[in-house]
Amino acid sequence: MPAGGGAKARARQEAQRERILEAARACFSEGGFHGTGMSAIARAAGMSQGLIYRYFTNKAAIIRAITDEQREERREALAGIATCSELVDKLLEKIDAWRESGPREPCEGGFDAALFLEVSAEATRDADIAAVVTAQEPQIWTDFEDLVRRSAEAAGKPLDAATVRRRTVVMRCLVDGLILCYVRDPQQDREVLRHSLQEAITALCL
């Protein structure tokens, strides 16, 4: 094989894989998991079903890849946030981006609010999807706990492990609940939302 041939082949494979994932995201957000078959994804991607099966064994494997990407994006975003007060600013930036793009379009950074809810709902019905979601939870909890811990330390009020865990539970309820609230009522007053989040989330880290 010519020099660089292997790298070119890998790049092409990665491009094909991402093409499939982009098509799947659009199909899942528009038609849901039950309403989307591999044939629909193939049409949206402009390729044969057989080619898709070379990259993903089934629909659950596609969903795993998509949620893995979203988890990594969330991990990187949380790692770059120093305090809980800064988290509020980042959450509001996401809300503003969703208002611009609509709930069925990924905002900057790739997070898709509608797809997040679709995955969560499907996990209650499909054991394979539930396994995907459950496998990702430990890292998500760790990322949020790290944020609560370093924010408290930055304020000069370090917390013990049990307190960090309790407050992280509440924070996740707020953050994940915010996504649901946005999808159900995207026209919420931004300033009311800001003050509410600032008051609740900041208190968790002090």
N, C-alpha and C positions, 0 to 999 in steps of 0.2 A: 504494500500500500504506500502511495507517495507520502512524503513528510507532510504532516498536518492533516492527512486524510481522516484519521481517527477523530481529531478535534472537530472537523467539519461535520462528520457524521453525527457526533454527539450533539453539536449545536442544532443540527436539523431535527434530531429526535426531540430535543428539548422544545424547539419551536412548535413541532407537531403536538407535543403533549400540552403545551400552553394553549394552543389553538383549540384543542378538545375541551380544556377546562373553561375557557372563555365561553365557548358555545354552551357548555353544560350550565354554567352560572346563569346565563341568560334564559335558558329553557326552564331551569328550576324556579327562578324568580317569577317567571311569567306563568308557568303552568303547574307548578308544584311537583313533588316527586312522583306522586301517583299518576299524574297526567303527562309525565315525561318518560318516554322509553328511549332505549339506545338508538332506535331509528331516528327519533326526533333530534337527538344530539348529533347524530351523523349528518343529517340534513343541514343543521345549523352550522356545523363545522366544515361542510362541503367535502366530506370524505366518506368512504364506505364504512359500514359497521365492522367489517372484518379488520380494517386498519385500526379502528378504535380498540378492538379487543387485543391488539398487539401491545397496547399501552396500559389498558385497564381491564381487569378480568370481569368486572360487573359494575353496576351503577353505584354500589356501596363503595367500591374502590375509588371511583371518581369523587364521591362525596368526601371520603377520607382525605384525598389530596387537596380538595378545596378548603376543608376545615383546618387542615394542617397549615395551609398558607395563611389563613386568617388568624390562627393561633400564634404563628410566628410574627405576624404583623403586630398583633396585640402585645406580644412579649417585648418586641423592640420598642414599641411606643411607651409601654410602662417603664422600661428600663431607662428611658430618657427623661422621665419625669421625676423631679427631685422631691416635691412636696404634694400633699393632698390638695392644697390650694391651686397648684399648677394643674392638677388633674381636672379640676372644674373648668379651667380655661380650655383645656384640650377637648373635653366633652362638648362644650358649647361650640367649639370650632367644627366638631363632627356634625352637630345638629345643624349648623349653618350650611355645611356642605351638603347634607341630606336635603335641606330645603331647596337648594339650588338644583340638585340632580334628580330629586324624587326618591321615594323609599325603595323603588325597585332597581335603582342604579347605584353601583358602588361609588362611594365618594372617594376623594383623594386618599390614597393609602390602601384602597382596594376593599375596605370593609363594606359589606352588603347587609343592611339592616333587615330587609325582607328575607334574605336567604338565611340569616342567623335564626330568625323565628321559624322558618320552614324546617331547618335542621332540628331545632328543639322540639317542634311538634312531631316530626317524623320519628324522633327517638322514642316517643311514647308508644309507637305502633310497630316499629321494625327493630328486631333484636340486633341486626347487623349495624344499623345506624346508632342504636343505643350503645353498642360496644365501642364504636368510634368515639362518641362523645365522652363516654366514661373514661376511656384511655387518656383523653386529653386533659381531664379535670385536674389531676395533681399538679401539672405544670402551671395551669392557670391560677390555682390557689396560691402556689409559691410566688408567682409574679405579683399578685395583689398583696400578699403578706409582706413581701420585701418593700413595697411602696409604703404601706402603713408603718412599718418598722423604721425606715430611713427618714420618713417625714417626722415622726415623733422624736427621733434622735436629733434631727435638725432643729427642732423646737426646744431641745434641751430637756425633753421629758421621755426618756426611753421606756419602753413597755416590755413586760414579761411575755413569754411565748403564748400563754393562755389568753392574755388580753389581746394580743395581736390577732390571734385566731378569731376571737369573738367579734372584734371590730371589722375584720376582713369579711366575715359572713354578712354583716350589715352593708358594707361597702359594695359587695357583689350584688346584693339585692337591689341597691340603688342604681348601680351602673347598668345591670341587665334590665332592670325595670324601666330605666330611662329609654332604652331602645324600644320596648313595647309601647310606652306612652307616646313616643314620637310617631310610631307607625299608626297608632290609633288616633292621635290628635296632633298633627304636624304644625298646627298654627298656635301652639301655646306661646304665651307671652315670654319673650326671651329674658327680660330683666327679672321677672318673677321666678323664672326657672333658675337664673344665675344665683339669685339671693338664696333660694331654697337649697340648691346644691351646695353653695358655699357654706351655709350654716350647718347643714347635716354632715357633709363630708369632712370639712375642717375639724369638726368636733370629734370625729372618729380618730383623728391622728394626734390629739393633744392629751 
